[in-house]
Amino acid sequence: MSLERLPSLMETLKIHGLWANKNLGQHFLLDLNITDKIARLAAPLGGVNVAEIGPGPGGLTRAIIQNGGHVLAIEMDERFLAPLDDITRASGQLTVLSANGLKTDIAAEFKKLGQDTREIKIISNLPYNVGTKMLINWLTADPLFWTQAVLMFQKEVAQRIVAAPGDNAYGRLAILTQSICRAHIAFEVPAKDFTPPPKVDSAVVVLDPLPLESRFTNLKLLGEVTMAAFGQRRKMLRVSLKSIAKKYGVAPIEWCEACDIDPQKRPETLHVTDFQRLTSWLPHR
């Protein structure tokens, strides 16, 4: 059997009596042109280990395999194990792990399979309700185990990931992401292209890790600083940073000035490197 001889995705859903579980943030992407376009963003995939979270009926899975990737599909909804098993038997390039993607050590799972872990790509149409959490988990992985990620999010979340200073969407998520990666929106996917259609459009984001020497490694503390700053994003830094400044025993105005940052500025006007300087100064005050 080959992938071409498998039932269509819509037929697969009917055969197995499957439907989207809204509680798990499921919306199926059945358009093979779109799934192929997503897979090709990560090309070349020949012989590459690819992790996919929440494959559902396997539309994107098929596209990754057809582009040469070896897929570890992590699916917590056991209803989809049967159609994914069909893909495994048809291709020989799919391993399915019944598990929660939020709690899965992807690199460790590839090692268990005896796979080369020097190049791991993550390609996923992420469940809406946990997509941001998963991204932060992967950004803060130590060591960073993935070499590229092609991920679909709600359009609003995608905009927050790639936002620049001054953008309405600019905030903590953009700063954390851009401290580790270069990120850009490759294309948008309207809600009507999903089954069932969600209430919002989606967008595919490509993330390429920065060179090791260019990554900001103290993301935990950076997360604290940005959470405080953007918790009161319309306030000046001398006000919004008060809570975390008190925690670390510093005065917010002196802290900003020590980092050559105007304490009268608002957080949305600062560059990613400004927040990195604020963060790096704290342990050395």
N, C-alpha and C positions, 0 to 999 in steps of 0.2 A: 504494500500500500504506500502511496505517496500523499503529500499534503494536498495536491491538486484533486485527489479522489475523495477527500473528506467532504462531508456535507457542508453547505454554506453556513455561515455563522447564524443566520436566522433559522435555518433548518435545525442546526445543532440545539438552539434554545428550545425549539418545539419538541425535538426528539426526547430531550432530557427533562422537559417540563420546567424550564428555568425562567426566573424573572429577577428583576433587579431588587435588591434589598436596600431600601432608602436609609435604614439605620446604619448600614455599612458604607454609605456614600457611593453606591454603585450606579453607574450610568455606562451602558455598553457602547463602544465605538465599533460599528459594524462595517463602515466604509473602508474597503481594502486599499483604496487609493490613499486615504489619509494615514492608515496604519503603516503602509509602505513608506510614505513620506517621512514619518517619524523615525522609522528604523534606519532609513538612509542618512538621516542627520548624524548618526553615530558611525557612519562608514569610515574605513573598512571594518567589516565585522568577521571576515573569514578567520575561523579558529579562535575568536575572542570569547571569553567568558562573560556572559551578560546576566545580570540579575534583574528580574521583573517582579514587581510587587503588585499583587491583586490582578492577576491576568484574566480573571473571569472566564468567559467561554474561549478565550485564546486568540482573539483577532490580532492583537499586536504581537503575541507570541509567534504566530505563523509568519508574520512579516519579518521578524528578527531572524528566525530560522532560515527563511528563504533568502535572506541577505548574508547567510553564512555563520551566524552566531550560534554558540552553544548556550542554552538558556537554563538558568536555575529560576524556576517560577515559584514564588512564595505566596500561597493562597490559604487564607484562614477559613473561607467558606467551603465546607466539604462538598456542597452540591456540585461544585465545578471540577472535582477531581476526576470524574468519569470522562467528560469531554477533553480534559487535558491529557488523560491517559491515551485517548485516541491519537492525539498529536505526538505523544512520546513513541507510540508504536509505529506511526507513519513516518517519523523522521529520524529517530535515534539521536536527536540533538536536544532533548528536553528532559530535565529532571525536575520533578514536582515535590515541593516541600510543603506539607500541611502545617502551617504555623502562622503566627502573628508577625507581620513584617516589622512592626515597631520594636519587637523584642528579639529580632533575629540578628545574629552576628554573621553577616554575609560572607566575609572573608573566611571565617572559621568553617562555614558550611562548604565553601569551595575546597578548602583544604581536606575536609572529610572525604570529598569525592576524588581526592588525589589530583586536583586540577592545579595548573600553574596560576598563581595569584598575582603575578607581576602586572597583568593588565585585566582589570575588571571594569566593565561599564554597567551603569544602571540605566535601564530604559523602561519607563513606566507611565501609564495613565493612572496617576495616584488617586486613591480614594479621597474625595474632597475633605472629609472630616479629620483626616490625620496627615495630609500632605505636608503641611508646614512642620509638624513635629518630626516627621521622617527626615525632611531636609536638614533640620538642625542636628538631628542625630548623626547624619552622614558628614556634615560640616565639622562637627566636633570629634569625629572618630580619630583616635590616636593609636597608631599612625593612620593617616588618610589612606584608605585601602582601595579607592576607586580612581580611575584615570579619566573618566568622563561620565557625565550624567545628562540624559535627555529625558525631561520630565514634563508631564502635563499637569497644570494646576488650574484652578479657577482663574479667570483673567485678572481679577483684582489682586490675587496673591502673586501672580506672575509679575504684575506691574510693581508690586512692592519689592520683589527680589531685585529687579534691574534698575530701580529708581535712582536718580541723581539728586544731589543737594538742590533744594528749591522746589522739587516736585512735590505734589500733594501726597504721593504715595511713599515718599522717602522716610525711612525710619530704621528701627532696630534690625529688621530682617534684611534690608539692603546692606547695612553696614556689616553684619555678621557674614553674609554671603560673599560680599565683595572683598572681605579681608582674606578670603581663602581662594576665591575663583574669579574668573572672568565669566560674566553671565549676559546672555542676550535672549530676547524673544525671537524665536525662529518664525512662527506663524500663529495665527489665531484659529480657533475651531468654534464655530457658532453652535449654540445649544441645539439647534435643529438637527445637527449631525449625529446626535446621541439617541440611544433608545434605552429608557425613556428620556426625553429632553429635560435637562436640568433647568433651573430658573435663570442661570447665568451662562455667559459664554466662557470658553476656556482658552488657554494659550500654552504653547509648548516652549519650554525654556531649555537652552543648552548651557551647561556649566562645565568649564574647563579649569581644572586646578592651576593656580599660579605656580611658578617655579618654587621649589621648597624654600629658598632663601627669601622669597617675597611674601610668604604667608605670615599672617599675624597669628601667633600660636595661642595666646592667652584669651581664648574666646569666652571662657566662663566669666572672667572679670569684665571683658568688653561687653558681655551681655548685661551685667549688672549696671555698668555705667550708662549704656544706651537705654536700658529700661527706666532708669531714674530720669534721664534727660527727656525722653519722649513721653514719659508719664504726664508731663506738663509741657507739651511741645510748644504752646503759645507763650510760655514764660521765658524770660531771659535765663541764661545758664546759671547766673549767680543765685537764682531762685530754684530752678528745676533740679540742680545738682545738690541742693542742701541735704537731702536725706542720706545720699551715699557719702557725701563729704563728712557728715557727722559720724557715720559708721567707721570711716577710716581716720577720723581725728584730724581733719584738715578743714581749712576755711575755703569755701568755694571760689571766692574772688582770687585769693592767693594761688590756689590750685590752677585756675585758668591762666592767670598771668605767668606762672612758672612754665606753662606750656605754650606761651606766646599766643594765647587765644583771648579775645575780648570777652569778658564775662557778661557784657551787655548783649551779646549775640543770642539769637534763638537757635535751638538745636538743629532745626531743619536747614539752616544755612551752613552748617559745618561739613567739611569734607570727611570722608572715611578716615583719612590719615590724621585728622584733628582728633577724632575719637580714639584712635590708636595711641596718640601721644598722651592724651588724658589718662588712658588706661595704664600705659607703661610707667607713668610717673608715680602712680600710687604705691607700688611696692618699694620704691626707692626714695620716698619723701624724707 
